[in-house]
Amino acid sequence: MHMEERVGLILTGGGARAAYQVGVLKAIAELLPRRAHNPFPVICGTSAGALNAATIAVNAQNFRKGVGYLNNIWKNFHANQIYRTDVVGVFNNTMLWLAGMILSGLGINKLKQISLLDNSPLAELLDEILPCDKIQPHIDAGRLRALSITASGYGSGQSVTFYQGVDEIAPWRRTRRIGVPTRIDNRHLLASSAIPFIFPATLINREYFGDGSMRQIAPISSALHLGATRILVVGSTNDGLEQGRHPDGSEYPSLAQIAGHALNSIFLDSMEVDLERVQTVNRLVSMMPEDMRQRTGLKHVEMLVISPSESIDKIAASHAHDLPWTIRMLLRLAGAGKQSGNATLVSFLLSEKKYCSALIDLGYRDAMQRRDEIARFFEVRAHRDEGMPQ
C-alpha cells in the first residue's frame, strides 16, 4: 500500500527578503494549469514567510490568483505599511527602546512592547487584506491539508508551530519544539514575523512570542508532521554569496554589522543544518535494505530547494536610498552607513517597492532557470514508502 503523496511548501523568514519567494511562486504558478487549485496541501511559514504562506492558504481555490495578489502587494509596498516611519513614531520608539535598555540594566522591567520600530501599520494592513477565516473552508473542501505558522516563545524558550489542519493531524512534542492545533489569525503572523529587537513581541495565550526563526532547530520537521511526503523549500538567503565578501576585519564592527550578522544566523543556520540532516538520512536510506528501513523507521524525503542566485545584500545596498529618511538616519546612527557595515540589516527592513520588485524578479528568474526540475517535482509520482523521521 503506497503512501499518499503530498507536496509541502516551506517559506522561510527574512523580513523584506521574503519578496524573493513571491517571484518563485509566480514562476510555479505559470508552470501549472491556469485555474489550478493550491498545489501545496501542506504550507509552512516562518517569519515574513508566514505572511506569504497565509496568503496562499487563504487563496487556495486559485493558486495563480493568490500569487498574483501577493505579487501586487509586494510590488507596491512602502516601509510605512510595515512600520512607522514618521518622525514622531521613530523618535518615540527609539527613546522607549533606549529607556528600556537602561531600565533592564537596573533590573526594572516596567516598559511593555519595547522595540526599535513600531509595526502597528502591519497589524492594520493584515486586518485589511488577509481574511484568515477563509482558511478552514479550504481545509473542509480538501484544497488544503494544513497551514502552520511557527513562532518562538520568549517565556518557554520553545519553538511553537501553530497549525490549522485536518482532524487526523496529531500535536507533537520534541526537544524545544512543539506543534499546537489552533485557528490561525493575524496574531500568529505578527508574532512569527517579529524580528528580535526590531519589532515588538506578540501576546498569544498568556505568552509573548517573537520571530519564528529563533530556536527553530528543525524547520523541515513541521511539514513532515503535517503529512508532507515531498518538500519544496524557498529560502531568502544564500550563505555562500553573503559570506564571499570580506570587509576589513581590523575595524571594530558597527552595531548594524553585529545586528546583521545576528539576523543572518537566526534566519539561515537552522535551515542549512536541517537540510544537511535530510540529505544525510536520504543517503543512508538509499543504502539500507528494505527490512532495515522498516525496523529503523527511517524514510526518504524528496527535496527541492530554491534560494537566491545573487547576493541580496548587494541588491539592498543599491536600493538603500529608497528608505524613508528617518529610517536611513536611524540606521546611520547604528553604523549601517559605514563602509565596513554591510547592507544585511538594511536588506531586512527595506520594504520599498523597487527593492521588493527586484527580489521578485530575481526569484522568478531563478525558478524559471530550474523549470525542468520544478516540472519533474510536481509531475513525477514515485510512490515510495520512504521519508524523513519526524
Secondary structure, 3 states (H helix, E strand, C coil): CCCCCCEEEEECCCHHHHHHHHHHHHHHHHHCCCCCCCCCCEEEEECHHHHHHHHHHHCCCCHHHHHHHHHHHHHCCCHHHCCCCCHHHHHHHHHHHHHHHHHHHCCCCCCCCCCCCCCHHHHHHHHHHCCHHHHHHHHHCCCCCEEEEEEEECCCCCEEEEEEECCCCCCEEECCEEEEECCCCHHHHHHHCCCCCCCCCEEECCEEEECCCCCCCCCCHHHHHCCCCEEEEECCCCHHHHHCCCCCCCCCCCHHHHHHHHHHHHHHHHHHHHHHHHHHHHHHHHHCCHHHHHHHCCCCCEEEEECCCCCHHHHHHHHHHHCCHHHHHHHHHCCCCCCCCCCHHHHHHCCCHHHHHHHHHHHHHHHHCCHHHHHHHHHCCCCCCCCCCC
